[in-house]
Amino acid sequence: MKRFIALTFITFLFFNCKNEKEDNGKLNVVTTTTMITDLVKNIGGDKVNLQGLMGSGVDPHLYKASEGDVSKLVNADIIIYNGLHLEGKLVEVFEKMESKNKVQLALGEKLDKSGLIGSDYFASNYDPHVWFNIAYFKEFAIQVEKTLSENDPDNAETFKTNLNTYLEKLTQLEAEINSVISTLPEDKRILVTAHDAFNYFGKNYGFNVVGLQGLSTATEAGVQDVQKLAKFIIENKVKAIFVESSVPQRTIEALQAAVKSKGTNVDIGGTLYSDALGNAGTAEGTYIGMFKYNVNIIVNALK
């Protein structure tokens, strides 16, 4: 019944949206998360008309399409999103766009599934937070360049040049991240956050990652979850736990209070960017800047 109501609402928006397609000879590209918007900006540059649906601090797990969003999607030439059920509440919208023969690129679905982290508790059966593996983000970049070039061959050379430049920057990022993390002893690499957004990060850099809410923020943490994690923090002498910019701070504050009630103190090490980048115009408002910021916050707090 809920799905029927949702589809009815989406259909209403779909047929009532104005056609305001920007026609300046450039591809109209619509993206979902801030990470993907930043990626397309780096590859497409000024050769595309780019619109991102989600802004800083927005939780993609819970994001619902507005009438304005549907209008942007209706007028898009290409729709690029994460997939792997990250944007769970937009699935019906994407399905509706298929009837308009839109070019849709679900980046996560292009990855080799054998390397993904599985989950019996998430709708896609894979952890969708794949951007915390820089190698996967490089694959995202390659897929974006391919899609843009196929749909705008006149600017393919520019897209290819932009891709190569960006891949070099991502390689430099990998080297810098490894250098910073190497200063943190392995026994200190326990990362406790609001939800399990950092599993790929943990897998790559040897962190034991523990999230209070699981893979999706749609599932709330219960009292038993808080108490269990508080016990884990005390037993493992975890020095700091972390807030996430797209998740209410109260979840981590409740965990901190639970630890304190057992006679131990744990610091809140800072706010990490997980499902969204920082504010536009700041270093953290880019994928590369976000990654550097997170790693420095984590390493400095856990030292």
N, C-alpha and C positions, 0 to 999 in steps of 0.2 A: 504493500500500500504506500509506504514512504517513498519507494523508488518511483511509483506511478505519479505521485504528487510532484516529485522533483522533476521528472521528465516533462510533465505538463507545464510546470513553471518555466523550464528551460525553453520548451517549444514556444511558449508565449513570448519570451524575450527574443528568441531567434527570429520570429516573424515580425516583431515590432521594432527591431533595431533599424536605425537610419543608416543608409549607405553613405558613409563619409570617408570613403577610401581616398587616401592621399595619392594623387597620380602625378608624380614628377619624374616618372621613368625609373624610379628606384623600387626595389623590392620592399613590400610592407611586411615586416617581421614582428611577430608578437611572441614574447617569452613569458615564462612563469616566474621562477625564483630569481633573486638578485644575482646569484652566482652565474646562472645561465645568461642573464641579461648582460652582465659584465663580459662574459666570454664572447657573445655575439658582437658586442661593441668592439672588442679587440680584433675580431676577424673581419667583420663587415665594414667597420669604420664609417666614413661618410657616404659610402655607396649604398646604404640601406636606410629605410625609415624604421627605426627600432622603438618598440613600446614594450615595457615590462609591466606585467600585471601586479606583481608584489613589490612592496617597498621594504625598507629597513625595519627589522624587528617583527616582520610578519611571519607567522607560523604556517608553512605550506600544508601541514597535515590537516589543519582546520579551515583553510581558506575556501570561501564560497564565492562563486562568480556573481558580480553585480551586473546590472543592465549595461553599464558602461563597458565592463569587461567583455560581455558577449558581443557588443557592438564592435569592439576592437578585433575580436576573433573572426567575426563575420567579414570584416574588411581586410583581413590579413591574406597575404599570398602564402606565407609560411608560418606555421606554429611550431615552436620549439619548447619542449618541456623535459623534465627529468625522467618521468616514468617510474617504473618499479613501485607504483602506487603511492609515491610521495605526495602527489597532489590528489589525494583520494576523493575529495569532494568535487573535483573538476572532471572526473571520468565521464559522467553523462554528457557534459558539454563537449568534450573532445569527440565522443561518439556521434553527437549531433552534427559536428563539423564535417564528418566524413561524407555526409550526404551532399555537401557543397564541393566535394573533391578538393579540399584544402590539402596542401602539402604539410604533413605532420611529421615531426622528427622527435621521437621519444628516445632521448640519448641513452638512458640506462638500459633500454631494451637491446641496444646494439652491442653491449659488452658481452664478453665470453662468460656465461653463467657459471662455469666451473670454478672461477676465481672469486665469485661473490660469496658473501657471508649469508648463510641461510638462517631462516627463523620460522619456527612453527607458530609464532604468535603474531605474525604480520601478514596482511592480506596477500601480498605479492610473493610471500615465502622467501624474500630476499631483503636484506637490509638496504634501504634505498639511499643512504647517506654516502654515496660512492665518491663524491667530490673530495672527501678527505683522503683519498688515494690520488696523489698527483699524477700517477701514471694513467689512471682512469680519466682524469680531467684532460690529459693530453689527447686521449682517444676521443673525448667529447669535442675537442678543438678540431681534430681531423674530420669528424663527421659533419660539423658545422660548415667547414670550408667546402667540403664535398657537396653539401646540399645547396649552399649559396651559389657555387660555381655552376652546378647543373641547371639552376633556375635563372641565372644571369651570366651566361658565358662571356658576355662582353667585358665583364669586370673580373673574370676568373683569375687573371694574372695578379691583380691587386689582392684578391682574397688569399691567393697562395703565398704572396710575399708577406702579408700580415700574419698568416698562419706560422710561417717559418720564424718570424720575429718573436711571436708569442711563445712558440715551443722552446726557443732559446731562453726566454725569461723563466719559463717553468722549470727548465733544467737547472738554471741558476738558483731558483727557489729551493729545489730539492737539496742542492749542495749546502745552502745556508741553513736549512732546517736540520739536516743531519749534524752539522757542526754545532749548533746550539744545543740540541738534545744530547749530544755526546758528553756534555758537561754535567748531566744529571745522572747520578748512580742508578743502576738498574733496579736496585731494591727500593728506590724512591718513586719509581714510575707506576704509581697507582692514581688513576684519574677518575674522580667521582663527580658526576654531573647530574643535571636534572633529568635527562633522558638519554637513551643509548644512541647518540648521534656520532660518537667518536670511535666506533669499533674498527673502521678501516684505518683510522689514524693509529689506534692502538696496535693493530696487527702489523703495521709497517714499522713502527718505532719502538716496539717492545713495551707498550703500556698495558697494564691490567685495567681495563675500562669498565666502570660500574655505573649504570644509570638508574636513577630512582624510578622513572616511569616506563622503562622499556623503550622499544623502537619508535612508537608513535605517541605523541602528546595527547592523543584522543583518549588514552587510557590513563585514568588518575591513579596516583599512588595511594595505597591504603595505609592504615596505622601499622599493620604488620610489616609492610614493605619498609617503612621508615625505621621501625625498631630493628629489623634484621640488618639494614644497612648501617645503622648506628653501631651495632655490635661489631660489624666488619671493620668499620673505621677505627674503633678502639683497639681491636685485636691486632690490626696491621699498622697501628701508630701513624695513620694518615695525617699529615700536617695541615692540608688545605682541601677544601671542596669548592666547586665552582658553579656560579649562576650562568644561565644562558640568556642571551638577549631576546630570544623569541619565546621564552617560557617564563611564566610568573615567578618572581623571586621567592615568593612565600614557600614554594616546595623545598628549596634548599635551606631556607631559614628554619623550617620545621625540622629538617634533618639536623641542623646545627643545634637546635634546642634539645632534641632527643639525645644527642651525644652529651651535651652539658648536663642533662638530668641524670646521667650515669656517672657524673663526677669527672668528666674529661672535656677538654676544650679542643675544638677544631676551628680553624680560621676559614672565612670565605675568601678564597684566593683572588677573586676578581670575576668579571663577566666575560664569558667566551661567546664568540659568534659561531653558531652551529647551523641553524636552518636558514639564516639570512645574513647578509653582509651588514656592515655599519652604514652610517649616513652617507649619502652621495656627496662627493667632494672631499671626503676624508680618505686617508690611507686605508682604513678598515672598510671603506666602501668599495674596494676592489678585492678580487679573489686573492691575489698575491699579497696585498697588504693585510687582509684578514688572517691569512695563514701565518704570516710572520708575527702578527700581534698575538694570536692565540698561543703560539709556541713559546714566546717570551713570557707571557703571563703564567702559563703552566709551569715552565721550568723555574722561573724566579720564585713562585709560590711554594713549590714542592722542595726546593733546596732548603 
